[in-house]
Amino acid sequence: MDPVLADDLARLPELLQSARDMAAHEVAGSAERPVVALGPAPTRATLPERGEGGAGALARFTERWAPGLSASAGPRYLGFVTGGVTPASLTGDWLTSAYDQNLSGATGSWGAALEHETVGWLAGLFGLGEAHSGAFVTGATMSNTVGLAIAREWLGERLGVDVSRAGAAALGPVDVLSGSPHSSVGKALSVLGIGRDRLRQVPLLPGGREAVDVTALDAALDALDGRPVIVVANAGTVNTVDFDDLRAIAALKERHDFWLHVDAAFGAFAALSPAHAPLVAGLDAADSVCVDLHKWLNVPYDAAVQFTRRRDLQVAVFHNASPYLGLPTGDPDFLHLTPENSRRMRALPAWFSLMAYGRAGHREIVERNVELARRLGSGIDALPGLRLLAPVRLNVVCFTLAEKPTQERVDALARAVAASGEAFLTPTVHAGLPALRAAFSNWRTTEDDTRRVLDVLTTASATL
């Protein structure tokens, strides 16, 4: 054994203690250190011929790279839709690496059974029943890709084509209908060989809504003369967290033949709150569902889950025909359900957080985030230099400058907020206007954090 490696093994408890101390310091300080790092990264170093050991690597990391990592796990990182890491999920993540299980199959480890239990808990959390099976994947993009891959196989079933063998070209042109599809849907269609151009956007409800007009969707389906299609519905759009009427869309199946995929990346968590659960009524009617977990569940990257009613079609797409890996059975191993063969025990951080805080704890995070988003929205609405572009429906505040909201001026506002070190927001375009989004999904965000974000927005907008 390499002597440096052997020494690290002998000193493993001390090395892990040093890492623990650093991690605890970073977590404790994430609420007060600058939210993002704007300076240039270090120049690239050359790979050392002889290593410096774990302690040396930790020292080098602390010196060169740690100062430039964002406080994305902290309470005022409101960009994208980014959760943090609950104490319990961090514990689970550390143990995931320590146990280093490969969850491709169930042989020799209980890890796969733990994932099944966790998926079952999540399905219940989101109001899905026994008809839906699920598996962990890396994120919403992969969850959407898996769901649409199963939908592609369903189209083949309807048209008498085995797509997993003959390829997507055997289907001919495919129609995918959606009102406000997330960009990852187009990416998934590209990966799956369906093509980005096959995504047809259906008219939306009037009044600046991002929800699909179900009457217009009905008419678009009518125009296809019975050809089976894919419909992508949204449970929480990116800009304004608008929700399609899932029950009304599902009811269209009585007259039309389509696969219903619901992108509920973070909107599914509305189900945890009795006040907001009606927004996702009908989610259980979906044929496939995407939910991202490193958003509102506040588990470490990367973690998402996909659900489907047609596990048989999922196996047809993703099974791995190799004797040494085993053929799919009535209860197929996960390697037959997702693009990956090798899979880390991604479910363990989620299991820890769900076990530690239960339904009630995660409901409190959701409801607090929604209340804080509304507080920020009210504060922005009262500022003369800013204006809301949509009501605060759940956890995202979409706004722009009150006067001359050009891309240059909105970008300048975003830079000023980031440069303050107080917060981070991401840009968007809504109703044709450059805008900013503040997305609340972190378990640590408080009323004081919201006040600080509003203070920096007040100062920054007044200077433009």
Disulfide bonds with the S-S distance in Angstrom:
none
